[in-house]
């Protein structure tokens, strides 16, 4: 089992949107970075843990836990000329962009970015590395466990 942090802007898809979605599952569409795409294509497996992270908002942070519920498959938004994620160079017989489906495990209290930055056990987390902008990053088992402890402490 692997662990991931996946960023989503709440206006696009929040943890509450995931909770309201059919079967509490959504396709993780719109990724247009090759490294993030490759994580989904080559490394993510069904059942992998996901830290659902709200980004580009007044208070960014981990808002819930999810899991990968479907292996990578073509992202239909790349073929839709009305989509902000349209890619005219991508063709249905040779799709450039893929995505996985993500299923809610549970909504949590928000673990803000500032608290994550203050935690010594999370110092090596890719999210916290200066200049890191990837929307999907691997999380080590130790980092996953540290985040879960912090989330548990916040819920008491």
C-alpha positions in Angstrom: 0.0 0.0 0.0 1.2 3.5 -0.9 0.1 6.9 0.4 -0.5 10.1 -1.5 -1.4 13.7 -1.0 -3.8 15.0 -3.6 -4.5 18.7 -3.9 -7.9 20.0 -4.9 -9.2 23.6 -4.9 -12.4 23.6 -2.9 -14.3 25.5 -5.6 -13.5 22.7 -8.0 -14.0 19.7 -5.7 -14.0 19.9 -1.9 -14.1 17.2 0.6 -17.9 18.0 1.0 -18.3 17.6 -2.7 -16.7 14.2 -2.5 -19.0 13.2 0.4 -22.1 14.2 -1.7 -20.9 12.5 -4.9 -22.5 9.3 -6.0 -20.9 6.4 -4.1 -18.7 9.1 -2.5 -16.3 8.7 -5.4 -15.0 11.2 -8.0 -12.6 11.0 -11.0 -9.5 13.1 -10.3 -9.7 15.0 -13.6 -7.8 18.0 -14.8 -4.2 17.0 -13.9 -2.0 18.5 -16.5 1.4 17.8 -15.1 3.4 14.8 -16.5 4.9 13.8 -13.2 1.6 13.9 -11.4 0.0 12.0 -14.3 2.8 9.4 -14.1 2.2 8.9 -10.4 -1.4 8.0 -11.2 -0.5 5.9 -14.3 2.5 4.0 -12.9 2.3 3.9 -9.1 -1.2 4.3 -7.7 -3.1 1.2 -6.8 -6.6 0.5 -5.7 -6.7 1.0 -1.9 -3.8 3.4 -1.7 -4.4 6.0 1.0 -5.0 9.7 0.0 -4.7 12.8 2.1 -7.4 15.0 0.5 -5.8 18.5 0.6 -7.6 21.8 0.0 -5.4 24.2 -1.9 -5.6 27.7 -3.2 -8.0 28.7 -0.6 -8.0 31.0 2.6 -6.9 28.1 4.8 -5.2 25.3 2.9 -4.7 21.9 4.6 -5.7 18.3 4.8 -9.5 18.1 4.9 -10.1 14.4 4.9 -9.0 10.9 4.0 -9.7 9.0 0.8 -8.5 6.1 -1.1 -7.8 5.3 -4.7 -10.8 3.4 -6.0 -10.1 2.9 -9.7 -6.8 2.5 -11.6 -5.8 5.2 -14.1 -7.9 5.6 -17.3 -8.2 8.4 -19.9 -9.4 11.8 -18.6 -12.4 12.7 -20.8 -11.9 16.5 -20.1 -8.9 16.5 -22.5 -11.2 15.8 -25.4 -13.9 18.4 -24.5 -13.3 21.7 -26.2 -15.6 23.4 -23.6 -13.5 22.1 -20.7 -10.8 24.3 -19.1 -8.7 21.1 -19.3 -9.1 20.6 -23.0 -5.9 19.5 -24.8 -6.2 19.8 -28.6 -3.0 17.8 -29.0 -4.5 14.8 -27.2 -6.3 12.2 -29.3 -8.8 9.5 -28.2 -6.6 6.8 -29.7 -3.5 8.2 -27.9 -4.7 10.0 -24.8 -2.1 12.2 -23.1 -3.9 12.6 -19.8 -5.1 10.0 -17.3 -6.8 10.0 -13.9 -7.8 7.7 -11.1 -11.0 7.7 -9.1 -10.9 8.7 -5.4 -13.4 7.5 -2.8 -14.1 9.1 0.6 -12.9 7.3 3.7 -13.8 10.1 6.1 -13.9 13.9 6.4 -11.7 15.1 9.2 -11.0 18.3 11.1 -8.8 20.5 8.9 -5.1 20.1 9.5 -3.8 23.5 8.3 -0.7 23.9 6.3 0.8 26.1 9.0 0.5 23.2 11.5 2.0 20.8 9.1 4.9 23.2 8.6 5.4 23.3 12.4 5.6 19.5 12.8 9.2 18.3 12.8 8.1 14.8 11.7 6.6 16.3 8.5 9.6 18.4 7.6 10.6 16.2 4.7 7.1 16.0 3.2 7.2 17.0 -0.5 4.3 19.4 0.0 6.4 21.4 2.4 9.5 21.6 0.2 10.2 25.1 -1.0 8.9 25.6 -4.6 6.9 22.3 -4.6 3.8 22.8 -6.7 2.8 19.3 -7.7 -0.9 18.5 -7.2 -0.1 14.9 -6.4 2.8 13.8 -4.2 3.9 10.6 -2.5 3.7 10.4 1.3 5.9 8.1 3.3 4.3 5.7 5.8 5.9 7.7 8.6 4.4 10.9 7.3 1.0 9.3 6.8 1.1 8.0 10.4 2.2 11.5 11.7 -0.7 13.2 9.9 -3.2 10.6 11.2 -1.9 11.2 14.8 -2.3 15.0 14.3 -5.8 14.5 12.9 -6.8 12.3 15.8 -5.5 14.8 18.3 -7.5 17.6 16.6 -10.7 15.6 16.8 -10.5 15.1 20.6 
